[in-house]
Amino acid sequence: MRKKDPKVQEDAFDFLREHADAYVDELIAEFAAERDDPGLRCWLLELIAEARSPQALDVFRSQLESLDESLRFWAVRGLEMLDDREADLALDQARANGWIS
């Protein structure tokens, strides 16, 4: 997904979307390491959400306060997709704090 060719980027994204659960650790690590490309960070968070892994709970929680609306959107979506008690509590707390509506 780091290639400059848009077709290669999209193909990589599509592959990872279908197999995100198998690569969740790598996706979380890449998300944590990426600082320069906001679009790539958003794609990575979307893929992490697609993995529906409880391992991502802290990643989603940390992005609920993000100044980037796209990251907040995927953090909320990721927590919704986890559909468990801890994710619901994180969403309730974020709403109470005014981070999300």
Biopython code that builds the backbone (N, CA, C, O; Angstrom):
import numpy as np
from Bio.PDB.StructureBuilder import StructureBuilder

atoms = [
    (1, "MET", "N", (0.812, -1.193, 0.000)),
    (1, "MET", "CA", (0.000, 0.000, 0.000)),
    (1, "MET", "C", (0.862, 1.266, 0.000)),
    (1, "MET", "O", (0.347, 2.368, -0.190)),
    (2, "ARG", "N", (2.149, 1.111, 0.209)),
    (2, "ARG", "CA", (3.041, 2.270, 0.218)),
    (2, "ARG", "C", (3.551, 2.638, -1.173)),
    (2, "ARG", "O", (4.237, 3.647, -1.333)),
    (3, "LYS", "N", (3.228, 1.840, -2.164)),
    (3, "LYS", "CA", (3.654, 2.140, -3.528)),
    (3, "LYS", "C", (2.932, 3.379, -4.030)),
    (3, "LYS", "O", (1.839, 3.699, -3.564)),
    (4, "LYS", "N", (3.538, 4.072, -4.974)),
    (4, "LYS", "CA", (2.948, 5.296, -5.525)),
    (4, "LYS", "C", (1.878, 5.010, -6.577)),
    (4, "LYS", "O", (1.055, 5.878, -6.870)),
    (5, "ASP", "N", (1.881, 3.825, -7.139)),
    (5, "ASP", "CA", (0.915, 3.447, -8.171)),
    (5, "ASP", "C", (-0.462, 3.218, -7.520)),
    (5, "ASP", "O", (-0.610, 2.300, -6.713)),
    (6, "PRO", "N", (-1.461, 4.031, -7.858)),
    (6, "PRO", "CA", (-2.786, 3.889, -7.241)),
    (6, "PRO", "C", (-3.403, 2.500, -7.417)),
    (6, "PRO", "O", (-4.081, 2.008, -6.515)),
    (7, "LYS", "N", (-3.175, 1.867, -8.566)),
    (7, "LYS", "CA", (-3.724, 0.526, -8.808)),
    (7, "LYS", "C", (-3.113, -0.484, -7.847)),
    (7, "LYS", "O", (-3.821, -1.333, -7.307)),
    (8, "VAL", "N", (-1.816, -0.398, -7.632)),
    (8, "VAL", "CA", (-1.132, -1.294, -6.694)),
    (8, "VAL", "C", (-1.651, -1.041, -5.276)),
    (8, "VAL", "O", (-1.886, -1.983, -4.520)),
    (9, "GLN", "N", (-1.826, 0.223, -4.923)),
    (9, "GLN", "CA", (-2.355, 0.559, -3.601)),
    (9, "GLN", "C", (-3.743, -0.042, -3.394)),
    (9, "GLN", "O", (-4.015, -0.659, -2.364)),
    (10, "GLU", "N", (-4.610, 0.143, -4.373)),
    (10, "GLU", "CA", (-5.973, -0.376, -4.255)),
    (10, "GLU", "C", (-6.008, -1.898, -4.211)),
    (10, "GLU", "O", (-6.774, -2.482, -3.445)),
    (11, "ASP", "N", (-5.185, -2.538, -5.026)),
    (11, "ASP", "CA", (-5.136, -4.005, -5.018)),
    (11, "ASP", "C", (-4.668, -4.520, -3.662)),
    (11, "ASP", "O", (-5.218, -5.488, -3.137)),
    (12, "ALA", "N", (-3.659, -3.876, -3.099)),
    (12, "ALA", "CA", (-3.157, -4.283, -1.784)),
    (12, "ALA", "C", (-4.225, -4.079, -0.718)),
    (12, "ALA", "O", (-4.427, -4.934, 0.144)),
    (13, "PHE", "N", (-4.908, -2.939, -0.782)),
    (13, "PHE", "CA", (-5.973, -2.662, 0.175)),
    (13, "PHE", "C", (-7.083, -3.701, 0.076)),
    (13, "PHE", "O", (-7.543, -4.226, 1.090)),
    (14, "ASP", "N", (-7.509, -3.994, -1.144)),
    (14, "ASP", "CA", (-8.577, -4.974, -1.344)),
    (14, "ASP", "C", (-8.181, -6.353, -0.821)),
    (14, "ASP", "O", (-8.990, -7.041, -0.200)),
    (15, "PHE", "N", (-6.929, -6.757, -1.075)),
    (15, "PHE", "CA", (-6.463, -8.042, -0.562)),
    (15, "PHE", "C", (-6.503, -8.044, 0.960)),
    (15, "PHE", "O", (-7.019, -8.978, 1.575)),
    (16, "LEU", "N", (-5.959, -6.999, 1.559)),
    (16, "LEU", "CA", (-5.914, -6.942, 3.021)),
    (16, "LEU", "C", (-7.300, -6.838, 3.643)),
    (16, "LEU", "O", (-7.522, -7.366, 4.733)),
    (17, "ARG", "N", (-8.229, -6.174, 2.977)),
    (17, "ARG", "CA", (-9.587, -6.089, 3.514)),
    (17, "ARG", "C", (-10.205, -7.484, 3.640)),
    (17, "ARG", "O", (-10.915, -7.774, 4.603)),
    (18, "GLU", "N", (-9.929, -8.333, 2.666)),
    (18, "GLU", "CA", (-10.451, -9.700, 2.691)),
    (18, "GLU", "C", (-9.753, -10.589, 3.717)),
    (18, "GLU", "O", (-10.313, -11.594, 4.155)),
    (19, "HIS", "N", (-8.534, -10.220, 4.098)),
    (19, "HIS", "CA", (-7.725, -11.062, 4.983)),
    (19, "HIS", "C", (-7.242, -10.312, 6.218)),
    (19, "HIS", "O", (-6.254, -10.710, 6.836)),
    (20, "ALA", "N", (-7.921, -9.242, 6.579)),
    (20, "ALA", "CA", (-7.460, -8.378, 7.671)),
    (20, "ALA", "C", (-7.291, -9.135, 8.979)),
    (20, "ALA", "O", (-6.368, -8.852, 9.743)),
    (21, "ASP", "N", (-8.171, -10.093, 9.246)),
    (21, "ASP", "CA", (-8.072, -10.833, 10.504)),
    (21, "ASP", "C", (-6.770, -11.609, 10.620)),
    (21, "ASP", "O", (-6.276, -11.821, 11.727)),
    (22, "ALA", "N", (-6.210, -12.034, 9.500)),
    (22, "ALA", "CA", (-4.956, -12.790, 9.519)),
    (22, "ALA", "C", (-3.747, -11.881, 9.692)),
    (22, "ALA", "O", (-2.665, -12.356, 10.036)),
    (23, "TYR", "N", (-3.913, -10.586, 9.460)),
    (23, "TYR", "CA", (-2.793, -9.636, 9.516)),
    (23, "TYR", "C", (-2.984, -8.558, 10.574)),
    (23, "TYR", "O", (-2.315, -7.526, 10.528)),
    (24, "VAL", "N", (-3.876, -8.778, 11.516)),
    (24, "VAL", "CA", (-4.223, -7.713, 12.462)),
    (24, "VAL", "C", (-3.006, -7.211, 13.235)),
    (24, "VAL", "O", (-2.876, -6.002, 13.433)),
    (25, "ASP", "N", (-2.122, -8.081, 13.674)),
    (25, "ASP", "CA", (-0.940, -7.625, 14.422)),
    (25, "ASP", "C", (-0.063, -6.718, 13.569)),
    (25, "ASP", "O", (0.411, -5.683, 14.037)),
    (26, "GLU", "N", (0.150, -7.110, 12.319)),
    (26, "GLU", "CA", (0.969, -6.314, 11.404)),
    (26, "GLU", "C", (0.294, -4.981, 11.089)),
    (26, "GLU", "O", (0.962, -3.949, 11.014)),
    (27, "LEU", "N", (-1.017, -4.998, 10.906)),
    (27, "LEU", "CA", (-1.745, -3.763, 10.619)),
    (27, "LEU", "C", (-1.669, -2.795, 11.793)),
    (27, "LEU", "O", (-1.482, -1.594, 11.598)),
    (28, "ILE", "N", (-1.811, -3.306, 13.001)),
    (28, "ILE", "CA", (-1.708, -2.461, 14.194)),
    (28, "ILE", "C", (-0.301, -1.875, 14.303)),
    (28, "ILE", "O", (-0.143, -0.695, 14.616)),
    (29, "ALA", "N", (0.704, -2.683, 14.050)),
    (29, "ALA", "CA", (2.090, -2.207, 14.111)),
    (29, "ALA", "C", (2.348, -1.134, 13.049)),
    (29, "ALA", "O", (2.992, -0.123, 13.331)),
    (30, "GLU", "N", (1.852, -1.348, 11.844)),
    (30, "GLU", "CA", (2.027, -0.360, 10.772)),
    (30, "GLU", "C", (1.293, 0.939, 11.100)),
    (30, "GLU", "O", (1.803, 2.029, 10.843)),
    (31, "PHE", "N", (0.111, 0.819, 11.660)),
    (31, "PHE", "CA", (-0.642, 2.011, 12.043)),
    (31, "PHE", "C", (0.130, 2.807, 13.091)),
    (31, "PHE", "O", (0.224, 4.030, 12.997)),
    (32, "ALA", "N", (0.675, 2.130, 14.074)),
    (32, "ALA", "CA", (1.436, 2.797, 15.136)),
    (32, "ALA", "C", (2.691, 3.469, 14.589)),
    (32, "ALA", "O", (3.099, 4.523, 15.078)),
    (33, "ALA", "N", (3.296, 2.865, 13.584)),
    (33, "ALA", "CA", (4.554, 3.386, 13.040)),
    (33, "ALA", "C", (4.351, 4.510, 12.022)),
    (33, "ALA", "O", (5.238, 5.343, 11.840)),
    (34, "GLU", "N", (3.207, 4.541, 11.366)),
    (34, "GLU", "CA", (2.963, 5.524, 10.299)),
    (34, "GLU", "C", (2.656, 6.897, 10.892)),
    (34, "GLU", "O", (1.738, 7.044, 11.698)),
    (35, "ARG", "N", (3.425, 7.884, 10.490)),
    (35, "ARG", "CA", (3.221, 9.250, 10.982)),
    (35, "ARG", "C", (3.082, 10.274, 9.865)),
    (35, "ARG", "O", (2.573, 11.371, 10.096)),
    (36, "ASP", "N", (3.529, 9.934, 8.649)),
    (36, "ASP", "CA", (3.643, 10.930, 7.591)),
    (36, "ASP", "C", (2.477, 10.969, 6.617)),
    (36, "ASP", "O", (2.261, 11.991, 5.968)),
    (37, "ASP", "N", (1.727, 9.895, 6.499)),
    (37, "ASP", "CA", (0.695, 9.811, 5.464)),
    (37, "ASP", "C", (-0.678, 9.621, 6.105)),
    (37, "ASP", "O", (-1.041, 8.503, 6.473)),
    (38, "PRO", "N", (-1.446, 10.711, 6.242)),
    (38, "PRO", "CA", (-2.759, 10.594, 6.888)),
    (38, "PRO", "C", (-3.717, 9.662, 6.152)),
    (38, "PRO", "O", (-4.519, 8.974, 6.783)),
    (39, "GLY", "N", (-3.639, 9.635, 4.823)),
    (39, "GLY", "CA", (-4.507, 8.738, 4.060)),
    (39, "GLY", "C", (-4.198, 7.282, 4.331)),
    (39, "GLY", "O", (-5.108, 6.463, 4.466)),
    (40, "LEU", "N", (-2.920, 6.957, 4.412)),
    (40, "LEU", "CA", (-2.519, 5.587, 4.724)),
    (40, "LEU", "C", (-2.928, 5.213, 6.139)),
    (40, "LEU", "O", (-3.369, 4.089, 6.380)),
    (41, "ARG", "N", (-2.787, 6.145, 7.082)),
    (41, "ARG", "CA", (-3.231, 5.870, 8.460)),
    (41, "ARG", "C", (-4.725, 5.546, 8.489)),
    (41, "ARG", "O", (-5.158, 4.643, 9.204)),
    (42, "CYS", "N", (-5.498, 6.284, 7.713)),
    (42, "CYS", "CA", (-6.945, 6.039, 7.662)),
    (42, "CYS", "C", (-7.233, 4.663, 7.067)),
    (42, "CYS", "O", (-8.052, 3.915, 7.600)),
    (43, "TRP", "N", (-6.561, 4.327, 5.960)),
    (43, "TRP", "CA", (-6.737, 3.007, 5.353)),
    (43, "TRP", "C", (-6.368, 1.903, 6.336)),
    (43, "TRP", "O", (-7.071, 0.897, 6.435)),
    (44, "LEU", "N", (-5.271, 2.086, 7.059)),
    (44, "LEU", "CA", (-4.839, 1.064, 8.022)),
    (44, "LEU", "C", (-5.877, 0.894, 9.123)),
    (44, "LEU", "O", (-6.194, -0.229, 9.514)),
    (45, "LEU", "N", (-6.408, 2.008, 9.623)),
    (45, "LEU", "CA", (-7.415, 1.900, 10.676)),
    (45, "LEU", "C", (-8.687, 1.237, 10.151)),
    (45, "LEU", "O", (-9.329, 0.469, 10.867)),
    (46, "GLU", "N", (-9.045, 1.529, 8.921)),
    (46, "GLU", "CA", (-10.197, 0.852, 8.316)),
    (46, "GLU", "C", (-9.956, -0.656, 8.240)),
    (46, "GLU", "O", (-10.849, -1.447, 8.545)),
    (47, "LEU", "N", (-8.769, -1.045, 7.841)),
    (47, "LEU", "CA", (-8.448, -2.475, 7.764)),
    (47, "LEU", "C", (-8.453, -3.117, 9.143)),
    (47, "LEU", "O", (-8.906, -4.250, 9.300)),
    (48, "ILE", "N", (-7.956, -2.405, 10.135)),
    (48, "ILE", "CA", (-7.972, -2.920, 11.512)),
    (48, "ILE", "C", (-9.418, -3.120, 11.957)),
    (48, "ILE", "O", (-9.735, -4.107, 12.620)),
    (49, "ALA", "N", (-10.285, -2.195, 11.598)),
    (49, "ALA", "CA", (-11.710, -2.345, 11.929)),
    (49, "ALA", "C", (-12.293, -3.580, 11.254)),
    (49, "ALA", "O", (-13.066, -4.322, 11.860)),
    (50, "GLU", "N", (-11.920, -3.793, 9.999)),
    (50, "GLU", "CA", (-12.412, -4.959, 9.257)),
    (50, "GLU", "C", (-11.984, -6.274, 9.912)),
    (50, "GLU", "O", (-12.670, -7.286, 9.769)),
    (51, "ALA", "N", (-10.871, -6.269, 10.620)),
    (51, "ALA", "CA", (-10.384, -7.485, 11.273)),
    (51, "ALA", "C", (-11.293, -7.916, 12.422)),
    (51, "ALA", "O", (-11.336, -9.093, 12.780)),
    (52, "ARG", "N", (-12.017, -6.957, 12.996)),
    (52, "ARG", "CA", (-12.937, -7.244, 14.110)),
    (52, "ARG", "C", (-12.230, -7.993, 15.246)),
    (52, "ARG", "O", (-12.770, -8.950, 15.800)),
    (53, "SER", "N", (-11.041, -7.553, 15.575)),
    (53, "SER", "CA", (-10.245, -8.222, 16.597)),
    (53, "SER", "C", (-10.245, -7.439, 17.904)),
    (53, "SER", "O", (-10.032, -6.227, 17.900)),
    (54, "PRO", "N", (-10.484, -8.124, 19.026)),
    (54, "PRO", "CA", (-10.401, -7.459, 20.329)),
    (54, "PRO", "C", (-9.021, -6.864, 20.601)),
    (54, "PRO", "O", (-8.885, -5.978, 21.444)),
    (55, "GLN", "N", (-8.002, -7.341, 19.898)),
    (55, "GLN", "CA", (-6.655, -6.797, 20.046)),
    (55, "GLN", "C", (-6.597, -5.325, 19.664)),
    (55, "GLN", "O", (-5.685, -4.613, 20.083)),
    (56, "ALA", "N", (-7.552, -4.867, 18.880)),
    (56, "ALA", "CA", (-7.544, -3.492, 18.377)),
    (56, "ALA", "C", (-8.253, -2.504, 19.302)),
    (56, "ALA", "O", (-8.280, -1.308, 19.014)),
    (57, "LEU", "N", (-8.814, -2.972, 20.385)),
    (57, "LEU", "CA", (-9.595, -2.110, 21.278)),
    (57, "LEU", "C", (-8.825, -0.853, 21.671)),
    (57, "LEU", "O", (-9.366, 0.248, 21.574)),
    (58, "ASP", "N", (-7.582, -0.991, 22.108)),
    (58, "ASP", "CA", (-6.805, 0.170, 22.538)),
    (58, "ASP", "C", (-6.484, 1.107, 21.383)),
    (58, "ASP", "O", (-6.419, 2.321, 21.571)),
    (59, "VAL", "N", (-6.283, 0.561, 20.197)),
    (59, "VAL", "CA", (-6.034, 1.399, 19.016)),
    (59, "VAL", "C", (-7.256, 2.270, 18.756)),
    (59, "VAL", "O", (-7.128, 3.476, 18.544)),
    (60, "PHE", "N", (-8.428, 1.670, 18.771)),
    (60, "PHE", "CA", (-9.649, 2.425, 18.531)),
    (60, "PHE", "C", (-9.881, 3.462, 19.629)),
    (60, "PHE", "O", (-10.229, 4.607, 19.339)),
    (61, "ARG", "N", (-9.691, 3.066, 20.883)),
    (61, "ARG", "CA", (-9.859, 4.014, 21.989)),
    (61, "ARG", "C", (-8.962, 5.231, 21.802)),
    (61, "ARG", "O", (-9.397, 6.364, 22.005)),
    (62, "SER", "N", (-7.727, 4.998, 21.420)),
    (62, "SER", "CA", (-6.770, 6.103, 21.295)),
    (62, "SER", "C", (-7.142, 7.067, 20.178)),
    (62, "SER", "O", (-6.765, 8.238, 20.227)),
    (63, "GLN", "N", (-7.865, 6.605, 19.184)),
    (63, "GLN", "CA", (-8.220, 7.457, 18.049)),
    (63, "GLN", "C", (-9.546, 8.187, 18.231)),
    (63, "GLN", "O", (-9.912, 9.017, 17.399)),
    (64, "LEU", "N", (-10.264, 7.892, 19.297)),
    (64, "LEU", "CA", (-11.523, 8.587, 19.547)),
    (64, "LEU", "C", (-11.312, 10.072, 19.813)),
    (64, "LEU", "O", (-12.223, 10.875, 19.610)),
    (65, "GLU", "N", (-10.116, 10.443, 20.265)),
    (65, "GLU", "CA", (-9.784, 11.837, 20.538)),
    (65, "GLU", "C", (-9.026, 12.499, 19.391)),
    (65, "GLU", "O", (-8.628, 13.659, 19.505)),
    (66, "SER", "N", (-8.824, 11.790, 18.306)),
    (66, "SER", "CA", (-8.034, 12.303, 17.194)),
    (66, "SER", "C", (-8.640, 13.585, 16.622)),
    (66, "SER", "O", (-9.859, 13.748, 16.578)),
    (67, "LEU", "N", (-7.776, 14.477, 16.192)),
    (67, "LEU", "CA", (-8.231, 15.687, 15.509)),
    (67, "LEU", "C", (-8.670, 15.374, 14.083)),
    (67, "LEU", "O", (-9.373, 16.165, 13.455)),
    (68, "ASP", "N", (-8.252, 14.217, 13.577)),
    (68, "ASP", "CA", (-8.600, 13.785, 12.224)),
    (68, "ASP", "C", (-9.963, 13.095, 12.256)),
    (68, "ASP", "O", (-10.122, 12.026, 12.845)),
    (69, "GLU", "N", (-10.933, 13.726, 11.613)),
    (69, "GLU", "CA", (-12.304, 13.201, 11.630)),
    (69, "GLU", "C", (-12.399, 11.802, 11.023)),
    (69, "GLU", "O", (-13.199, 10.984, 11.477)),
    (70, "SER", "N", (-11.586, 11.520, 10.000)),
    (70, "SER", "CA", (-11.601, 10.196, 9.371)),
    (70, "SER", "C", (-11.130, 9.121, 10.338)),
    (70, "SER", "O", (-11.692, 8.027, 10.373)),
    (71, "LEU", "N", (-10.112, 9.422, 11.115)),
    (71, "LEU", "CA", (-9.628, 8.448, 12.097)),
    (71, "LEU", "C", (-10.662, 8.237, 13.193)),
    (71, "LEU", "O", (-10.873, 7.111, 13.644)),
    (72, "ARG", "N", (-11.308, 9.315, 13.623)),
    (72, "ARG", "CA", (-12.370, 9.159, 14.626)),
    (72, "ARG", "C", (-13.504, 8.298, 14.078)),
    (72, "ARG", "O", (-14.037, 7.439, 14.781)),
    (73, "PHE", "N", (-13.873, 8.534, 12.804)),
    (73, "PHE", "CA", (-14.936, 7.737, 12.189)),
    (73, "PHE", "C", (-14.588, 6.257, 12.230)),
    (73, "PHE", "O", (-15.414, 5.445, 12.646)),
    (74, "TRP", "N", (-13.366, 5.884, 11.801)),
    (74, "TRP", "CA", (-13.003, 4.467, 11.766)),
    (74, "TRP", "C", (-12.790, 3.902, 13.157)),
    (74, "TRP", "O", (-12.962, 2.701, 13.362)),
    (75, "ALA", "N", (-12.419, 4.739, 14.118)),
    (75, "ALA", "CA", (-12.324, 4.263, 15.501)),
    (75, "ALA", "C", (-13.720, 3.889, 16.021)),
    (75, "ALA", "O", (-13.905, 2.840, 16.637)),
    (76, "VAL", "N", (-14.685, 4.761, 15.762)),
    (76, "VAL", "CA", (-16.070, 4.478, 16.170)),
    (76, "VAL", "C", (-16.572, 3.232, 15.451)),
    (76, "VAL", "O", (-17.144, 2.335, 16.069)),
    (77, "ARG", "N", (-16.353, 3.186, 14.150)),
    (77, "ARG", "CA", (-16.830, 2.033, 13.367)),
    (77, "ARG", "C", (-16.167, 0.747, 13.858)),
    (77, "ARG", "O", (-16.824, -0.288, 13.974)),
    (78, "GLY", "N", (-14.878, 0.812, 14.142)),
    (78, "GLY", "CA", (-14.174, -0.366, 14.646)),
    (78, "GLY", "C", (-14.736, -0.851, 15.971)),
    (78, "GLY", "O", (-14.901, -2.052, 16.186)),
    (79, "LEU", "N", (-15.028, 0.092, 16.858)),
    (79, "LEU", "CA", (-15.625, -0.289, 18.143)),
    (79, "LEU", "C", (-17.020, -0.869, 17.945)),
    (79, "LEU", "O", (-17.393, -1.838, 18.606)),
    (80, "GLU", "N", (-17.781, -0.281, 17.045)),
    (80, "GLU", "CA", (-19.113, -0.830, 16.754)),
    (80, "GLU", "C", (-19.007, -2.244, 16.194)),
    (80, "GLU", "O", (-19.816, -3.110, 16.527)),
    (81, "MET", "N", (-18.022, -2.474, 15.352)),
    (81, "MET", "CA", (-17.854, -3.796, 14.743)),
    (81, "MET", "C", (-17.371, -4.836, 15.756)),
    (81, "MET", "O", (-17.626, -6.029, 15.594)),
    (82, "LEU", "N", (-16.674, -4.380, 16.798)),
    (82, "LEU", "CA", (-16.272, -5.325, 17.848)),
    (82, "LEU", "C", (-17.493, -5.848, 18.593)),
    (82, "LEU", "O", (-17.553, -7.018, 18.970)),
    (83, "ASP", "N", (-18.462, -4.963, 18.797)),
    (83, "ASP", "CA", (-19.739, -5.349, 19.393)),
    (83, "ASP", "C", (-19.566, -6.154, 20.681)),
    (83, "ASP", "O", (-20.111, -7.247, 20.834)),
    (84, "ASP", "N", (-18.784, -5.571, 21.609)),
    (84, "ASP", "CA", (-18.679, -6.207, 22.928)),
    (84, "ASP", "C", (-18.793, -5.144, 24.022)),
    (84, "ASP", "O", (-18.848, -3.948, 23.738)),
    (85, "ARG", "N", (-18.827, -5.585, 25.229)),
    (85, "ARG", "CA", (-19.066, -4.689, 26.367)),
    (85, "ARG", "C", (-17.999, -3.604, 26.476)),
    (85, "ARG", "O", (-18.328, -2.435, 26.676)),
    (86, "GLU", "N", (-16.732, -3.973, 26.349)),
    (86, "GLU", "CA", (-15.650, -2.992, 26.464)),
    (86, "GLU", "C", (-15.727, -1.942, 25.364)),
    (86, "GLU", "O", (-15.502, -0.758, 25.615)),
    (87, "ALA", "N", (-16.040, -2.366, 24.159)),
    (87, "ALA", "CA", (-16.179, -1.426, 23.047)),
    (87, "ALA", "C", (-17.345, -0.482, 23.293)),
    (87, "ALA", "O", (-17.233, 0.718, 23.043)),
    (88, "ASP", "N", (-18.460, -1.008, 23.778)),
    (88, "ASP", "CA", (-19.615, -0.168, 24.087)),
    (88, "ASP", "C", (-19.288, 0.850, 25.171)),
    (88, "ASP", "O", (-19.705, 2.005, 25.089)),
    (89, "LEU", "N", (-18.546, 0.425, 26.183)),
    (89, "LEU", "CA", (-18.149, 1.345, 27.248)),
    (89, "LEU", "C", (-17.242, 2.454, 26.711)),
    (89, "LEU", "O", (-17.379, 3.613, 27.103)),
    (90, "ALA", "N", (-16.324, 2.102, 25.823)),
    (90, "ALA", "CA", (-15.435, 3.104, 25.225)),
    (90, "ALA", "C", (-16.247, 4.124, 24.427)),
    (90, "ALA", "O", (-15.970, 5.322, 24.491)),
    (91, "LEU", "N", (-17.234, 3.662, 23.686)),
    (91, "LEU", "CA", (-18.087, 4.580, 22.919)),
    (91, "LEU", "C", (-18.914, 5.470, 23.842)),
    (91, "LEU", "O", (-19.052, 6.668, 23.600)),
    (92, "ASP", "N", (-19.460, 4.880, 24.896)),
    (92, "ASP", "CA", (-20.243, 5.669, 25.858)),
    (92, "ASP", "C", (-19.380, 6.749, 26.507)),
    (92, "ASP", "O", (-19.826, 7.884, 26.675)),
    (93, "GLN", "N", (-18.152, 6.398, 26.871)),
    (93, "GLN", "CA", (-17.243, 7.357, 27.496)),
    (93, "GLN", "C", (-16.862, 8.468, 26.529)),
    (93, "GLN", "O", (-16.795, 9.634, 26.917)),
    (94, "ALA", "N", (-16.614, 8.117, 25.283)),
    (94, "ALA", "CA", (-16.263, 9.121, 24.275)),
    (94, "ALA", "C", (-17.425, 10.095, 24.053)),
    (94, "ALA", "O", (-17.205, 11.293, 23.877)),
    (95, "ARG", "N", (-18.637, 9.591, 24.061)),
    (95, "ARG", "CA", (-19.804, 10.465, 23.921)),
    (95, "ARG", "C", (-19.933, 11.379, 25.134)),
    (95, "ARG", "O", (-20.193, 12.574, 24.995)),
    (96, "ALA", "N", (-19.750, 10.811, 26.322)),
    (96, "ALA", "CA", (-19.831, 11.603, 27.558)),
    (96, "ALA", "C", (-18.767, 12.697, 27.591)),
    (96, "ALA", "O", (-19.007, 13.779, 28.126)),
    (97, "ASN", "N", (-17.604, 12.425, 27.025)),
    (97, "ASN", "CA", (-16.509, 13.401, 26.991)),
    (97, "ASN", "C", (-16.661, 14.405, 25.857)),
    (97, "ASN", "O", (-15.906, 15.375, 25.781)),
    (98, "GLY", "N", (-17.643, 14.179, 24.964)),
    (98, "GLY", "CA", (-17.863, 15.090, 23.851)),
    (98, "GLY", "C", (-16.921, 14.874, 22.672)),
    (98, "GLY", "O", (-16.838, 15.727, 21.788)),
    (99, "TRP", "N", (-16.217, 13.756, 22.644)),
    (99, "TRP", "CA", (-15.286, 13.473, 21.535)),
    (99, "TRP", "C", (-16.038, 13.055, 20.289)),
    (99, "TRP", "O", (-15.611, 13.336, 19.169)),
    (100, "ILE", "N", (-17.163, 12.379, 20.490)),
    (100, "ILE", "CA", (-17.992, 11.935, 19.362)),
    (100, "ILE", "C", (-19.442, 12.240, 19.706)),
    (100, "ILE", "O", (-19.777, 12.492, 20.863)),
    (101, "SER", "N", (-20.292, 12.215, 18.695)),
    (101, "SER", "CA", (-21.712, 12.474, 18.973)),
    (101, "SER", "C", (-22.520, 11.225, 18.728)),
    (101, "SER", "O", (-23.738, 11.234, 18.904)),
]
sb = StructureBuilder()
sb.init_structure("model")
sb.init_model(0)
sb.init_chain("A")
sb.init_seg("    ")
for serial, (resi, resn, name, xyz) in enumerate(atoms, 1):
    if name == "N":
        sb.init_residue(resn, " ", resi, " ")
    sb.init_atom(name, np.array(xyz, "f"), 0.0, 1.0, " ", f" {name:<3s}", serial, name[0])
structure = sb.get_structure()
